[in-house]
């Protein structure tokens, strides 16, 4: 990888500031839900499902905003991107989030992020048309902003490299070019994200529009199985794409921290092509309990789920170990967070692969086993990459160095998110349902444990945020 001069972009800084703040607020809602399930507090079922809706939607949406910022920041040094589109994405995100908040808290909308048809239109009196429309339109506006940004990235890659296929390095894979001429790792990962996220956001747009029409005109109906497929194609691909956008920070930051190039060889390129295909096809593992699904689709969901996490994860995790090995790297908060994110990603994938097995899925999928793997994957994977990127910018621009409190916060962050995840996984092994507002006494202990761990997590993330907020206000010249 040829290191390029990294220039400051204030729009990216604003995105990171907004993202970090929202993440902390969403964690508060997560802790409140766990404490309610543990019998410590009681907000009532209605408030619980509002918290559940805003927590899931907010975390995924914010992760997408922050990691898209990471991708844009590094990709902009290899291709020419539109800063105007970047700002439009942020503006649409803020507008959409405000609408979602209004729908959830002013009009009691609480369908969870899945908004499964026909739930938005038929709530049993829990919410009305206004709440459903605010939520769905807000979600659509957020998605529109992200789609514009993704399409602009695709446009720029095609202009610079000739096609998305060349952005993935297919000409190198086929032997038409040597590995020395392979596109940078950032370009390869960004090309993959362009492809899969375009499919995800178009799927989401279709199902959201159909739900909006149903809310306005309940006599309008469409196939519930099609709606569920589109919903989970949208949600699963978008959620997984956050790790693929964030992992660009791993390639770029570890390469710079060790002063070793991370080049895209043929194995690397093949792995990313495999993940491009697999990521779009594995979502049926969310529908293994839907017996009306075609058998071939369920088998595809199971088999490809076993394979999906391996290609990019293996080459990235192995590459991270090799690039650090005997590099005499000087560890700081940025490199430490980036490196531990590899563990979070790897550890989070293991229970996910287990859950995708049909026999296990039939028992475990509607339990807390699922948020167990997801909190490890996102909390110690994506979130670590986001804050690692923020610390990298801080160190680069103002020479920020970690203090003792931050080192303590780092240890507390890693242990607390693992505590939350293991609390969920333990609950799942006890067959504890994952979306129940109240738990039997036998189910409460892991929820209480997770709630306590969640409080420690909020404290550690707050330390990161407050330490970085001073940097975010500075306007110093950029250094490489």
N, C-alpha and C positions, 0 to 999 in steps of 0.2 A: 504494500500500500504506500503510495507516495503521499506524504503528509502535506496538506494544503493549509494555507493560512486561515485560521478560524476567525471570522468576523462577528461582531456582536449584532444581534438583532433584537430590538426592544420589544417587538411583538411576541417573540418567543419567550422573553423574560416575563411579560405580562401573562402569557398562557401558563407558564410554570407557577407563577404566584397564585393565580386563580385556582389552578389544579390542586396545588398543595393545600390550600385553605379548604377547598371542597372535600378533599380526601379526609381531612381531620374531622370535619362535620359529619361526613358519612360514617366514620368510625364510631362517633358518638351514638348515632342511631343503631349501629350494630351492637354496641355494648348494651344499650337500653333493651333491645330485643332479647339478648341472652339473659339479662337480669330478670326480665319478665318470665321467660321460660324457666328460670331457676327459682321462681317464686319470691324473689327479693323485692320486686316492685310490681305494680299492677296498673297499667295504663288502659286496660280493656282491649278486647279483640280488635275493635275498629282502629284504634291508634296503632296497634301492633302491625296491622296489615298496611297502614299508611307508611309506617317506618320501613317495612319490608319492601314496599314499592320504591320509595325514594332511595333507600340504601342500594338496592341492586341496580336500578337505573342510573343513579348518580355515580356509583363506583365505576361501572363499565364506560359510561359516557365520559367521565373525567379521565379515566385511563386512556381512552382513545384520543382525547384532546392533547394530553401531555405527551404520549408516545408519538402521535403524529407530529408534534413539535420537534421531538428528537429526530425523527426521520427527516423532516423538512430542513432542520438546521444542518445536518451533515450532508444530505443529498444536494443542498444548494451550493456546495463547494465543488460539485462534479457536473451539475447541469444548471441551466438558468431557470429558476422558478419565479413565479409571480408573487411578490410581496403583497399585492392587493388582494389576491385570493386568500392568502394567509390571514389577513386582517378580516376579510369577509367571513371566513370560517369562525374566527373568534367571536365576531359580532353575532352571527347566527347562533352560536353555541349559547351565548349569554341570553339571547332572546328566548331560545328554546327552553333553557333551564328555568327561567322565570315563569314561563307558561306551565311547565311541569310542576313546579312548586305550587303555583296557584291551583292547578287541577287537583293535586294531592291534598293540600292543607286547607284550601278555602272551600273546595267542593267535594272533599272526602273520597277522591278517587283512590282505589287500592286493589288493583288487579294483579299486583306484582309486575315485574318488568316484562313478563311473557305475554301479557294482554291477550290471552288465548281467546279466539273467536268462539262463541258470540258474547263472551263475558263483558267487554266494554259496553255493549248495548243492553245487556240483560243482567243487571246487578242485583236483582231482588230488593231494590230500594236502597241499597248501600250508597249509591251515588247516582247522579242524574246526567243529562246530556251535556251540561256545561263542563262537568268534571272530566268526562271521557274525552270531549273535544279538546279541552286545554291540554290534557296529557298527550293525546295522540298527535295533535298538531305540533306541540312542543317537541316531541320525539322526532317528528318528520323534519322540522326545521333544523334540529341538531344534525340529523343525518344528511340533510341537503348540504350543509356547510362542509361536512367531512367529505362528501362525495365530490364536491367542487375541488377541494384540495387534492384528493386522490387522483382525479382526472387530470389536474394540472401537472402532477408529478409524472403521470403516464405520458402526457404530451411532451414534457421536457426530456424524458428518457428516450422516447421515440425520435425526437429531433436530434439528440446527441449521438445515439447509438444505432439508429436506423429502424429498430423494431423492439417490441417487448421480448421477443425470442432472443435477440442479441443481448438485451439487458440481462436475461437469465444466463447468458453465455452458451447458448446452444451451438453457436459456430465453433466454440472451443471444444464442447462435448463431442461434436461430430468430427473433430480433427481438422476443420477448415482454418483454424487459427491456433497458434501455440498458447500454452498456459500463460506465457509472459504478456500476452495481449488480452487476457481475460478482464472483464469489467471489474471495478473495485467491489469489495464485499458490500459496501453500502448500497451501491447501485443494484446488485443482485437481490438483496433483501427487499429493497424498495420496489423493485419490479414485481416480486412475488406479492407484496402487499397491495400493489395497484390492481393486480388480477383478482385476488381473492376478495378484497374489500369492495371492488366494483360489483362483483356478484352478490356479496352480502347486502350491500346498501340498496341495490335494485330490488332484491327479494324483500327487504324490509319496507321499501317504499310501496311495493304492490300490496302487501298485506295490511299495512297501515291505512292506505287509501281505501281498501275494501272495508276495513273496520269503520272508518269515518263515514262511509256511505251507509253502512248498516246502522250506525248510531243516529244518523239523520233520518233514515228511512228503514225502520225495522222490518218492513216487508221484503227488503232486499236480502237475499241469502246467497251463500256460496259454499262450496265443499269444505266442511270442517277439517278433513284430513289434509287437503291442499293448504288450508290456512295454517295448520300446525307445522307442516313441512316448511313453508315459507318463513314462519316465525322462528323456528329453530335453525334454519339455514342462516337467517339473518343474525340471530343472537350468538350462535356458536362460532361462526366464522369471525364476526366482529370482535368477540371477546378474545379469541385466540390470536387475532391479528395484532392485538396490543403487544404481545410478547415478541412478535416478529418485527414490529416497528422499534420496540425498545431495545432489542438485541443489537441493533446497529450501534448503540452506545458501547456495548461490550467490545465489538470489533474495533471501534475507533479509539476508545479510551485506553483499553489494555495495550493496544498497539503503541500508543504514544507514551504510556507510562513505562513500558518495558523497552521502548526504542527499538522494537522489532516489528517488521512488516507482517501484516496478516493478509496474505495474498489468497485469491480465489483460485484454487487448483481444480482439476477436473472432478475429483471426488466431492469437493465442496459444491460445485455447480450442479452435479447430479442430485445431491441431497436436497438442495433448494428447489429443484424442479419437481422432485418426488413430493415434497411437502406442499408445493403449490397445488398439485392435483389432489393429494390426500385431504388437505384442509377443507376443500370444497365438497368432499364426498363423504366425510365421516359423521356428519351431524345425525344420521338416522340412529346412532346409538342412544340418542335422547328419546327415541320412539320405539324402543324394543318391547315396551309393554303394550303397544298399540297393535293388537293382533290383526287388524285390518290392513296393516302395511304389507306390501308385497314381500314375500320371503327373501327374494334376491336383494332387496334394499336393506333388510335387516342384517343379512349375512355380510353385505358390503360394509355396513356400519360397524359391525364387530371386527371383521378381518382388517379393514383399513385403520381402525382405531388402534389396533395392536402395532401397526407399522408407522402411523402418522407421527408420533412423538419422537421417533428414533433418528431419522436421517439428519435433520438440522440440529437436534439436541446433541446427538453424538459428536458430530463434527465441530459444533460450537464448544461443548463442554471439554472435549479432548483438546481442541485448539487452545482454549483458555488455559488449560493445565500446561500445555507445551510452551505456550508463549511466556508464561510466568516462570517456568522451571529454569533455575539457574540464571535468571535475568537480573538478579540483584535489584529488583524493583523496590522503590521506596514507598512503602504502603502509606496511603492517606485515606481520608474518608471516601473519596471518589472511587479509588481502586478497590478498597475493602467492600464497599456496597456493591460495586459491579461484580466482583468475584463471588461474593456470597449469593448473588442472584442466580448464579449457575446451580448452586445447591438447591435453592428454592424451586427453580424450574424443574430440575431432575426429580426432587422428592415429590413435588406436586403431580408429576406425570404418572408416577407408579400407581397410586390408588385410582387414578382416572382410567388407566389401562385395565385394571382389575374390574372396575365398574362397567366397562364396555363389554365384558363377557356376558353372554345372554343369561346363563344360569345365575351368575352373581347379580346381574342387573335386576332380575325379577325380584330379588330379595332386598337389594340395597338402594336402588335408584331413588326411591321416594323417601329415603332416610337422610339423616344429617351426614352420611358418608360423602355425599356430593359436595356440599359446601366445605367439607374438610379438605378435599383435594384442591378445591378451587381457591380457598383462602391461602393455602401454601403456595400455589402456583402464582396467584396474583400478589399476595401480600409480601412474600419473600422473593418473588421473581420480578414482576413488573414494577412494583412500588420501589424496590431496591434499585432497579435500573433508573427510575425517574429521579430519585434523590441522589443517586450516584452521578448522574448527568448534571444536576444542579450544583453539586459540590465541585465537579470538574470545572464548570464555568466560573464558580467563585474562586477557585484556586488560580485559574488561568488569568483572571482579570484583576483581582485585588490581592492575590497571594494569601487567601484565607487558609489558616492552619487549624487543625482540630485541637480543642482543649480537652481537659480531663472530663468535663461534663459530657461532651459529645462522645467520647470513648465509652463512657458508662451507658449513654443513651444507645449507642450502637449495639452493645451486648444485650441491653434490655429489649431493644427492637427485635433482634434475632430470636431470643428466647421467648418473648411474648407472642410473636406471630406463630412460632412453633407450638406454643401452648394452646393458642386458639384452634389451630388446625387439628392437633391431637385430641382436643376436647370434642370437636365435631366428629372426628373419625371414631372416637370411643362411643359417642352417642349413636353413630351409624351402626356400629357393631352390636349395640343394644336394641336395634330396630326402632330408634326414636324418629318419629316423623319430622321432616325438615321444615314444614310450613305450618305447624300448629302453634297457636298463640299461648297455649297453656300445656304444661307437661305434668304427667303423673309424678308422684314423689320419687319413684324409682329412676326417673329420667333427669332429675334436676341437678344432680351433683356435677356432671360434665358441663352443663350450661353455666352454673355458678363459677366453675373453674375457668371457663372460657371468658366469662364476663370480667373476672379479675385480671386475667391476662390481657384482655382488651383495654382495660384502664391503663395498664402499664405500657401497652402499645401506643395509646394516644399520647401519653406523657413523653415517650421517646421521640415520636414523630414531631410533636410540638417543639421539642428541643432543636431538632433539625431545622424546622421551619423558622423559629425565632432567630436562630443563628444565621440563617441564609437571608432573612428579610432585610437585614442591613445591607448586604451585598446587592440585593435586588434593587435597592434605591440608588445605588451608585452609578455614575456615568463616567467611567474611566476608559482610556484608550485600550484597545484590544491588544493582547499579546498572544503569540502562538503557543 
